Amino acid sequence: MWRLIRSRAALEWWRQLWTKSSIRVLLSPSEAVTDQKVRYSRPAGQESTSFVTNLFSGHLVPDNIFPFPSVLSPDQAQSLQAMLEPCARFFQEVNNAAANEELGGIEEATLAGLKEMGCFGLQVPEELGGVGLTNTQYARMVEVVGMHDLGVGISLGAHQSIGFKGILLFGTKRQKEQYLPRLASGESLAAFCLTEPSSGSDAASLQTTAELSPCETFYTLNGGKIWISNGGTAEVFTVFAKTPIKNITTGEVADKISAFIVERSFQGVTSGPPEKKMGIKCSNTAEVHFDNVKVPAENLLGGLGKGFKVAMTILNNGRFGMASALAGTMRGVIHKAVEHAANRKQFGRAISSYGAIQEKLARMAMLLYVTEAMAYVLSANMDASVPDYKLEAAISKVFASEAAWSVTDEALQVLGGMGYMQETGVERVLRDLRIFRIFEGTNDILRLFVALSGLEYAGEGLRSLQRKLSSPVENMEAICMEMVMRAKRKVGIPTGCSLQGRVHPDLDDCTALVTKAIDLFGEAVESLLLKYGPAVADKQFLLRRLADAAIDSYAMAVALSRASRTLSLQQPTAEHEKLICRAWCQEAFQRVRTSLQEATSPQWERSFDNMKQISGALVHSNGPVATHPLGF
């Protein structure tokens, strides 16, 4: 009885606290997340199985990560292995990345070989002329391409990862039968046309228009797209445009984005000259213009006004391939760096014996290890039809693109002057890599996407607790559990997040760091929601740090899962992978703690304000403001 009285007294205190503060400040979906991207996969109020999404609520939901997912059947694994060897040999013996770059295109022998191997339709079903690979099989194949030639990889990826992916995901039976066979064979190339001069990351601000004809048999398409991969060589385009849609209830007309399948053969489709770029020079990039193009009404893709969902789903679905391709890139440059470090002697010793080089090589190995883990957890989740993986996909793209840049930059440093020369090919890889942090969602925007999506989900959880507090008798057990968890976080006691039975005991120290990171994360998010309410959506300095903490927390979890599987299977590399996992988790946990402290610290808030003022002065003066050191 005394325990019940104490629970009711505590409950009343919590109810008063939440009534006074939270009703006014909790995030509401309409106010907090202005970016439409947040809503394209999970209906509001629906619970998510995503590890990252639940991280923002301080909850450990491990099923999609632990144990490390394995989705290939023996037959699928065997057929994949049979494809890998000839593909790798082709890129070693036939494809010439340097020659492709000098040509500004892909050599004919390479194109012919790629078509023969079916590389233009790797995920198209066999009955439609493709190879019919699963996501995991596809990821492994593009890893080989990424190791040898990112320019070719971009051309292939722009074609199938995004170019005709909309037809694969949203196309009608007629659309698939009409377009996929010739796209899968490489007879026709595809391109994804979203970006415009006035709408880069802000995809909702498109200016291209499509108006339905009075006879309702075609749409008239007008507008232009910029920086389109395969833009000058593609014959089939997935194009996004504003379409006027009338509300049948109110009679009001509003513009909404729709997607269309457009052929170059339609009169009025033209392309600009190839863009001159820093890297990926063999991949064609050009403007595409549409001048009164008549698009058959049956080429509407995914439904009228559904274009934003189509675009975001395509991009979300295609990001896993980028992570695996960049893992291949890292593996290739690490081989070059290690070979050089082992054979290059300075001061009478191989440079691999010096601590400065050893630290570089170790960090390169860790970044590769985590990127591979992210890529294959994500592809396995997709193959298993996990419903919510959008944050994991965004994180994988951000992490892989930044990891590959770091690894390649350090590989060039290990190689020294030789790395700066064209002969080794590393300087080309570095130039090719730079675009990956920009296209298909800039890393800055994706960080905001991760943070805002997670905050919205956490806000929904807090509102759910409010509703339970209004009916305490029916929800006593759930309320008490939430109260205990929050109280523990406040005083730094572990909340009971557990991976018991899911992780090899040799990695218990890493497990403790992962669960501690989740507790710290949940506490920080709740603190920010209660402090700022809807205004947190405008606190990009804070959002950046929340995203960084989420990225590191997820990276710890996938590394832990991968190493645990290797130990459990007693594979020959188990002890080495244990070392990688421990080193990674120790450093990543410190970064998580630092990021969360910066996000919640008043001192850092003052620093952010200083940065805002410095930036404002630069913009106002159109450049640096400080007086030159010499005074003139």
Secondary structure, DSSP 8 states (H G I E B T S, - for coil): -HHHHHHHHHHHHHHHHHHHHHHHHS--HHHH---GGGGSSS-TT-----HHHHHTTT----TTTSS------HHHHHHHHHHHHHHHHHHHHT--HHHHHHHTS--HHHHHHHHHHTTT-TTS-GGGTS----HHHHHHHHHHHHHH-HHHHHHHHIIIIIITHHHHHH--HHHHHHHHHHHHHTSS-EEEE--BTTBSS-GGG---EEEE-TTSSEEEEEEEEEEEETTTT-SEEEEEEEEEEE-TTT--EEEEEEEEEEETTSTTEEE------SS-TTS-EEEEEEEEEEEEGGGEESSTT-HHHHHHHHHHHHHHHHHHHHHHHHHHHHHHHHHHHHH-EETTEEGGGSHHHHHHHHHHHHHHHHHHHHHHHHHHHHHTT-S--HHHHHHHHHHHHHHHHHHHHHHHHHHTHHHHSGGGSHHHHHHHHGGGGTSSS-HHHHHHHHHHHHHHHHHHHHHHHHHHHTSTTTTHHHHHHHHHHHHHHHHT-------TTTS-GGGHHHHHHHHHHHHHHHHHHHHHHHHHGGGGGG-HHHHHHHHHHHHHHHHHHHHHHHHHHHHHTT-TTHHHHHHHHHHHHHHHHHHHHHHHHHHH-HHHHHHHHHHHHHHHHHHHHTS--S--TT--
